[in-house]
Amino acid sequence: MLDFFLDHIVPIAHAQGALITSGIPGCDFATGNINPGECIPSFIAHVIKWVFGFAGSVCVIMIMFGGYEIVAGNLPGGSSESGKNRITWAIIGFILAATSFFIMDFIIAAIAG
């Protein structure tokens, strides 16, 4: 695991050092000064934030699309049930994503100290 981190993740993080700043001493991706024992939780937290941000964006897009389906379903010969279902499941998905984000953030904070 440590070899994979040092060989694959560190060069990517070094190339995008401006995007990943942790503030942890010995964990500076911009300069390559890395202590893997301290950087792995920071990097995992960074990836989790991006993943859950993407999930939240998908939920917002689904809510917008569901609203469009409701409007189009109100036209003669249409049904707005699929739009209502899409919005309902998008909100449920957003709540699950937010809850899992807070749980993972708590776990990472406990691990990183």
N, CA, C and O of each residue as an XYZ file, in Angstrom:
452
protein
N       0.825     -1.186      0.000
C       0.000      0.000      0.000
C       0.870      1.249      0.000
O       0.607      2.192     -0.746
N       1.902      1.258      0.833
C       2.769      2.417      0.904
C       3.512      2.617     -0.410
O       3.685      3.752     -0.855
N       3.956      1.520     -1.042
C       4.646      1.640     -2.329
C       3.720      2.207     -3.394
O       4.131      3.048     -4.194
N       2.471      1.752     -3.408
C       1.503      2.286     -4.366
C       1.318      3.780     -4.146
O       1.286      4.558     -5.099
N       1.195      4.176     -2.877
C       1.019      5.587     -2.556
C       2.198      6.412     -3.040
O       2.021      7.457     -3.665
N       3.403      5.937     -2.748
C       4.591      6.693     -3.121
C       4.833      6.712     -4.623
O       5.321      7.708     -5.156
N       4.498      5.620     -5.318
C       4.784      5.530     -6.748
C       3.718      6.170     -7.623
O       4.039      6.699     -8.687
N       2.452      6.137     -7.200
C       1.379      6.577     -8.082
C       0.655      7.825     -7.597
O       0.382      8.724     -8.392
N       0.346      7.896     -6.334
C      -0.455      9.002     -5.824
C       0.382     10.249     -5.635
O      -0.060     11.345     -5.981
N       1.568     10.108     -5.100
C       2.412     11.269     -4.823
C       2.749     12.054     -6.094
O       2.662     13.282     -6.065
N       3.130     11.413     -7.215
C       3.396     12.217     -8.409
C       2.164     12.972     -8.910
O       2.282     14.104     -9.378
N       0.997     12.361     -8.816
C      -0.223     13.045     -9.243
C      -0.492     14.226     -8.318
O      -0.814     15.324     -8.772
N      -0.358     13.990     -7.031
C      -0.587     15.055     -6.066
C       0.457     16.156     -6.213
O       0.148     17.335     -6.040
N       1.686     15.776     -6.531
C       2.741     16.764     -6.730
C       2.421     17.638     -7.937
O       2.661     18.845     -7.911
N       1.886     17.037     -8.986
C       1.544     17.793    -10.187
C       0.389     18.752     -9.924
O       0.292     19.797    -10.567
N      -0.479     18.405     -8.988
C      -1.617     19.257     -8.675
C      -1.480     19.830     -7.274
O      -2.468     19.948     -6.549
N      -0.284     20.179     -6.897
C      -0.007     20.630     -5.539
C      -0.807     21.839     -5.124
O      -1.099     22.011     -3.941
N      -1.167     22.681     -6.073
C      -1.947     23.858     -5.723
C      -3.354     23.479     -5.287
O      -3.983     24.223     -4.534
N      -3.855     22.351     -5.737
C      -5.204     21.930     -5.375
C      -5.243     21.204     -4.049
O      -6.278     21.203     -3.382
N      -4.147     20.588     -3.650
C      -4.137     19.779     -2.434
C      -3.202     20.428     -1.437
O      -1.985     20.261     -1.516
N      -3.760     21.158     -0.512
C      -2.968     21.741      0.560
C      -3.574     21.283      1.865
O      -4.770     21.458      2.096
N      -2.765     20.706      2.708
C      -3.297     20.134      3.938
C      -2.950     20.952      5.168
O      -3.685     20.913      6.154
N      -1.853     21.689      5.136
C      -1.435     22.423      6.311
C      -0.763     21.561      7.364
O      -0.440     22.045      8.448
N      -0.547     20.280      7.055
C       0.098     19.363      7.985
C       1.607     19.422      7.753
O       2.051     19.254      6.617
N       2.415     19.656      8.804
C       3.865     19.660      8.604
C       4.346     18.312      8.068
O       3.927     17.261      8.553
N       5.215     18.345      7.080
C       5.724     17.124      6.481
C       4.785     16.538      5.446
O       4.944     15.386      5.043
N       3.808     17.319      5.012
C       2.828     16.844      4.038
C       2.556     17.955      3.038
O       1.433     18.451      2.938
N       3.575     18.338      2.307
C       3.461     19.425      1.339
C       3.564     18.848     -0.065
O       4.659     18.531     -0.531
N       2.428     18.711     -0.737
C       2.412     18.115     -2.061
C       3.046     19.028     -3.104
O       3.551     18.538     -4.114
N       3.032     20.324     -2.889
C       3.581     21.248     -3.869
C       5.100     21.103     -3.991
O       5.647     21.189     -5.090
N       5.779     20.884     -2.863
C       7.235     20.773     -2.901
C       7.715     19.333     -2.922
O       8.885     19.081     -3.210
N       6.843     18.387     -2.624
C       7.236     16.977     -2.602
C       7.733     16.519     -1.250
O       8.190     15.384     -1.117
N       7.656     17.382     -0.229
C       8.047     17.024      1.129
C       6.901     16.249      1.764
O       5.949     16.840      2.275
N       6.999     14.909      1.729
C       5.859     14.080      2.099
C       6.252     13.048      3.153
O       7.269     12.364      3.030
N       5.430     12.954      4.181
C       5.512     11.901      5.180
C       4.237     11.067      5.023
O       3.173     11.496      5.469
N       4.318      9.880      4.397
C       3.096      9.131      4.065
C       2.199      8.816      5.251
O       0.981      8.734      5.088
N       2.762      8.637      6.433
C       1.933      8.339      7.594
C       0.978      9.463      7.939
O      -0.100      9.228      8.486
N       1.370     10.680      7.620
C       0.521     11.828      7.901
C      -0.275     12.266      6.685
O      -1.331     12.883      6.825
N       0.218     11.955      5.494
C      -0.415     12.452      4.276
C      -1.559     11.578      3.778
O      -2.475     12.084      3.129
N      -1.530     10.296      4.061
C      -2.565      9.402      3.536
C      -3.950      9.818      4.029
O      -4.860      9.907      3.205
N      -4.167     10.079      5.329
C      -5.504     10.526      5.743
C      -5.909     11.851      5.098
O      -7.075     12.051      4.759
N      -4.951     12.743      4.933
C      -5.254     14.023      4.297
C      -5.660     13.835      2.840
O      -6.613     14.457      2.370
N      -4.942     12.982      2.134
C      -5.261     12.733      0.730
C      -6.622     12.041      0.589
O      -7.407     12.389     -0.293
N      -6.898     11.065      1.454
C      -8.194     10.374      1.415
C      -9.322     11.365      1.695
O     -10.368     11.309      1.048
N      -9.120     12.262      2.642
C     -10.139     13.271      2.942
C     -10.374     14.175      1.743
O     -11.511     14.550      1.455
N      -9.299     14.526      1.043
C      -9.427     15.371     -0.149
C     -10.223     14.657     -1.239
O     -11.103     15.259     -1.854
N      -9.927     13.392     -1.482
C     -10.642     12.625     -2.507
C     -12.113     12.464     -2.128
O     -12.992     12.565     -2.985
N     -12.377     12.215     -0.858
C     -13.761     12.053     -0.404
C     -14.544     13.335     -0.619
O     -15.703     13.285     -1.031
N     -13.941     14.475     -0.351
C     -14.639     15.747     -0.577
C     -14.992     15.932     -2.040
O     -16.088     16.395     -2.356
N     -14.080     15.577     -2.941
C     -14.366     15.698     -4.375
C     -15.466     14.735     -4.804
O     -16.340     15.109     -5.586
N     -15.437     13.514     -4.312
C     -16.445     12.513     -4.693
C     -17.831     12.930     -4.210
O     -18.800     12.854     -4.965
N     -17.930     13.368     -2.962
C     -19.233     13.761     -2.454
C     -19.701     15.085     -3.062
O     -20.904     15.313     -3.185
N     -18.789     15.938     -3.434
C     -19.170     17.145     -4.177
C     -19.776     16.789     -5.526
O     -20.762     17.388     -5.954
N     -19.179     15.811     -6.188
C     -19.720     15.324     -7.460
C     -21.095     14.703     -7.259
O     -22.002     14.939     -8.058
N     -21.262     13.911     -6.199
C     -22.562     13.282     -5.918
C     -23.624     14.340     -5.645
O     -24.763     14.199     -6.092
N     -23.273     15.381     -4.927
C     -24.214     16.475     -4.684
C     -24.600     17.191     -5.960
O     -25.753     17.588     -6.133
N     -23.631     17.359     -6.861
C     -23.922     17.994     -8.149
C     -24.883     17.151     -8.978
O     -25.790     17.685     -9.615
N     -24.687     15.843     -8.970
C     -25.591     14.947     -9.694
C     -26.995     15.034     -9.111
O     -27.975     15.030     -9.855
N     -27.100     15.111     -7.789
C     -28.414     15.232     -7.163
C     -29.115     16.516     -7.588
O     -30.312     16.496     -7.875
N     -28.398     17.623     -7.635
C     -28.992     18.893     -8.063
C     -29.461     18.792     -9.515
O     -30.545     19.271     -9.848
N     -28.664     18.183    -10.370
C     -29.056     18.013    -11.776
C     -30.309     17.149    -11.882
O     -31.203     17.442    -12.677
N     -30.377     16.089    -11.086
C     -31.568     15.224    -11.109
C     -32.808     15.967    -10.611
O     -33.902     15.753    -11.132
N     -32.655     16.824     -9.624
C     -33.789     17.625     -9.147
C     -34.264     18.568    -10.246
O     -35.467     18.732    -10.452
N     -33.322     19.185    -10.949
C     -33.703     20.079    -12.051
C     -34.398     19.304    -13.171
O     -35.390     19.775    -13.726
N     -33.891     18.142    -13.499
C     -34.497     17.324    -14.547
C     -35.882     16.840    -14.115
O     -36.803     16.782    -14.930
N     -36.029     16.492    -12.828
C     -37.336     16.094    -12.307
C     -38.335     17.233    -12.383
O     -39.505     17.008    -12.692
N     -37.893     18.457    -12.104
C     -38.763     19.629    -12.251
C     -39.213     19.810    -13.682
O     -40.372     20.136    -13.938
N     -38.297     19.600    -14.623
C     -38.659     19.674    -16.040
C     -39.688     18.600    -16.383
O     -40.630     18.868    -17.129
N     -39.522     17.394    -15.851
C     -40.489     16.325    -16.116
C     -41.868     16.642    -15.536
O     -42.891     16.296    -16.127
N     -41.888     17.297    -14.383
C     -43.172     17.679    -13.798
C     -43.878     18.710    -14.678
O     -45.078     18.608    -14.934
N     -43.113     19.706    -15.137
C     -43.698     20.734    -16.001
C     -44.182     20.116    -17.301
O     -45.286     20.412    -17.757
N     -43.365     19.260    -17.900
C     -43.760     18.619    -19.161
C     -44.911     17.636    -18.937
O     -45.717     17.419    -19.841
N     -44.997     17.053    -17.767
C     -46.065     16.114    -17.468
C     -47.405     16.787    -17.277
O     -48.447     16.141    -17.392
N     -47.394     18.082    -16.984
C     -48.649     18.811    -16.820
C     -49.282     19.194    -18.149
O     -50.404     19.700    -18.174
N     -48.591     18.966    -19.235
C     -49.168     19.214    -20.557
C     -50.242     18.165    -20.824
O     -50.242     17.104    -20.200
N     -51.144     18.452    -21.736
C     -52.191     17.473    -22.039
C     -51.593     16.130    -22.470
O     -50.706     16.076    -23.321
N     -52.091     15.061    -21.873
C     -51.634     13.714    -22.219
C     -50.383     13.278    -21.492
O     -49.834     12.222    -21.805
N     -49.910     14.058    -20.526
C     -48.688     13.716    -19.804
C     -48.962     13.353    -18.360
O     -50.065     13.557    -17.852
N     -47.957     12.819    -17.710
C     -48.059     12.475    -16.300
C     -46.819     12.997    -15.594
O     -45.697     12.833    -16.074
N     -47.036     13.623    -14.453
C     -45.904     14.205    -13.724
C     -45.379     13.273    -12.632
O     -44.530     13.676    -11.837
N     -45.868     12.040    -12.582
C     -45.435     11.107    -11.543
C     -43.949     10.762    -11.636
O     -43.275     10.653    -10.612
N     -43.438     10.592    -12.848
C     -42.019     10.236    -12.969
C     -41.126     11.373    -12.476
O     -40.075     11.124    -11.886
N     -41.538     12.622    -12.715
C     -40.774     13.759    -12.211
C     -40.789     13.831    -10.699
O     -39.773     14.127    -10.071
N     -41.948     13.557    -10.116
C     -42.055     13.563     -8.652
C     -41.190     12.455     -8.051
O     -40.514     12.659     -7.042
N     -41.221     11.284     -8.684
C     -40.380     10.183     -8.202
C     -38.900     10.521     -8.327
O     -38.115     10.217     -7.429
N     -38.511     11.153     -9.444
C     -37.101     11.509     -9.640
C     -36.642     12.501     -8.576
O     -35.549     12.367     -8.027
N     -37.478     13.496     -8.286
C     -37.114     14.481     -7.265
C     -37.041     13.823     -5.889
O     -36.130     14.105     -5.110
N     -37.992     12.954     -5.594
C     -37.983     12.262     -4.303
C     -36.697     11.462     -4.127
O     -36.052     11.553     -3.082
N     -36.318     10.682     -5.132
C     -35.122      9.852     -5.016
C     -33.844     10.687     -5.052
O     -32.840     10.309     -4.448
N     -33.875     11.820     -5.756
C     -32.703     12.697     -5.751
C     -32.492     13.305     -4.372
O     -31.357     13.421     -3.911
N     -33.579     13.694     -3.712
C     -33.453     14.245     -2.362
C     -32.989     13.173     -1.384
O     -32.149     13.437     -0.524
N     -33.532     11.963     -1.513
C     -33.077     10.860     -0.656
C     -31.594     10.579     -0.901
O     -30.838     10.368      0.048
N     -31.179     10.576     -2.159
C     -29.764     10.362     -2.488
C     -28.881     11.459     -1.931
O     -27.779     11.190     -1.452
N     -29.359     12.701     -1.989
C     -28.588     13.811     -1.451
C     -28.444     13.685      0.056
O     -27.366     13.929      0.600
N     -29.523     13.307      0.737
C     -29.460     13.127      2.192
C     -28.484     12.009      2.547
O     -27.700     12.144      3.486
N     -28.527     10.903      1.798
C     -27.583      9.801      2.052
C     -26.140     10.231      1.792
O     -25.241      9.897      2.564
N     -25.918     10.977      0.698
C     -24.561     11.440      0.387
C     -24.058     12.400      1.459
O     -22.903     12.316      1.876
N     -24.922     13.315      1.908
C     -24.504     14.263      2.939
C     -24.212     13.548      4.256
O     -23.228     13.854      4.930
N     -25.072     12.593      4.619
C     -24.853     11.848      5.858
C     -23.557     11.047      5.797
O     -22.777     11.046      6.750
N     -23.329     10.369      4.682
C     -22.094      9.593      4.565
C     -20.870     10.508      4.536
O     -19.809     10.135      5.038
N     -21.007     11.706      3.952
C     -19.897     12.659      3.964
C     -19.548     13.044      5.395
O     -18.374     13.062      5.765
N     -20.567     13.356      6.210
C     -20.292     13.756      7.581
C     -19.710     12.610      8.399
O     -18.847     12.829      9.249
N     -20.173     11.401      8.150
C     -19.620     10.241      8.854
C     -18.155     10.039      8.456
O     -17.302      9.844      9.322
N     -17.856     10.085      7.156
C     -16.478      9.908      6.695
C     -15.588     11.055      7.172
O     -14.429     10.832      7.522
N     -16.113     12.265      7.188
C     -15.341     13.406      7.667
C     -15.000     13.225      9.142
O     -13.892     13.552      9.568
N     -15.940     12.708      9.918
C     -15.685     12.438     11.334
C     -14.620     11.378     11.504
O     -13.733     11.512     12.347
N     -14.702     10.309     10.698
C     -13.713      9.227     10.795
C     -12.322      9.711     10.401
O     -11.340      9.405     11.079
N     -12.237     10.461      9.316
C     -10.943     10.987      8.872
C     -10.371     11.947      9.912
O      -9.169     11.929     10.177
N     -11.225     12.785     10.501
C     -10.750     13.706     11.532
C     -10.233     12.932     12.750
O      -9.259     13.344     13.380
N     -10.878     11.824     13.075
C     -10.427     11.018     14.210
C      -9.103     10.333     13.898
O      -8.243     10.212     14.770
N      -8.936      9.883     12.648
C      -7.689      9.215     12.270
C      -6.538     10.217     12.167
O      -5.438      9.964     12.657
N      -6.807     11.366     11.519
C      -5.750     12.356     11.302
C      -5.381     13.092     12.571
O      -4.280     13.633     12.675
N      -6.265     13.119     13.518
C      -5.951     13.764     14.786
C      -6.403     15.130     14.840
O      -6.208     15.804     15.851
